[in-house]
Amino acid sequence: MMTMRALTGAIGLVFLSACAANPATPEQRRLAERRLLEPFLVGREVGCAELLVELTANFDAQVGAPAVDRTRHTVSTEPGDGFVDTVWTNTAGVADAAFLVAVGDGRQLTDTGWVAGKQTTFRVVNQVRRRVYSGRRELTLNAIAGGGFVFVKDAATAPREVKQFAIADGVLQR
């Protein structure tokens, strides 16, 4: 017969297992990753002053890093509690020195050559902050574009100005 202490421990273990932050099987993990990536997989362009992209390391291949011109840009890293920020800053402060950051499927090699995957592209004038979380935690892929101006152009629409553009926890925020 199970003692009260053993029963309490078993219930606690079952509860913690049910509430685990990470998917239990590789297939569940693949589905969770796809759910978080899905809102980025459209032909969308976003222009903004500042961009914050938060991700767990498993999304590293789906989040591009901007190219750097050392005469117009600086790059720094800022460690935090459970994450590391990489910060790109446009010291020239002009639009023609803007950063390009793509989030989505990378290029694929096909029978006809390299083909770009579906993605959202951000053109960032002032600063990009890429926050990569470490350790055991929930899968994360979020993007917040802001900083004074934001323009969004979806595949089949004209550009429109919005206050902020955000995708958080697999959902496009409106």
Number of C-alpha atoms within 10 A of each C-alpha: 5 8 8 9 8 11 12 11 12 13 11 12 12 10 11 11 12 10 10 11 12 14 16 11 9 9 10 12 14 11 13 16 18 13 14 19 23 16 19 24 16 17 15 20 17 23 24 27 23 22 28 18 22 21 22 19 17 14 19 13 12 18 21 16 18 16 12 16 11 10 9 14 19 15 14 10 13 11 11 11 7 12 17 16 19 16 17 23 21 24 15 15 15 11 13 8 18 26 26 17 20 20 26 23 19 17 12 11 10 8 7 6 8 11 12 11 15 18 23 22 21 26 24 27 25 22 23 29 23 22 24 22 21 14 9 10 12 13 19 21 27 20 20 18 27 20 16 11 16 21 21 20 17 14 12 8 9 9 16 11 14 15 12 17 21 17 19 16 16 18 15 14 11 8
